Amino acid sequence: KHMQNVKVAGIEYNVQIKELVDNDPNTYGSCVYHDAHIEIRKGLSRERTEQTFVHELMHATIFEAGYRGDEYEELVERLSVVLHQVIKENDLPRLLEQVAEQG
């Protein structure tokens, strides 16, 4: 199933909802850098789907920032949980606008 793309540092990542991610029934999501797409497992709860999306988006962000290797999983896990909460509990576009108007 096709969803809208998300831009990370100018690179458009295609977001896909799939029955199986990485051919692994225990995997919720995956970020595929070489062709810039994010896969999310179909059938997860709404909260789990959101958390997985933010998690994979954080992987894309760290990759596009120039970090390479697999040693960032703990960092991604910690940051993505907090970022998910920040995104959900704040209207970020409106907040950005308000802050900019004050400046």
ABEGO torsion letter per residue (X at the ends): XBBBBBBBGGBBBBBBBBABBGGBAABABBBBAAAGBBBBBBGBBAAAAAAAAAAAAAAAAAAAAGBBEAAAAAAAAAAAAAAAAAAAABBAAAAAAAAAAAX
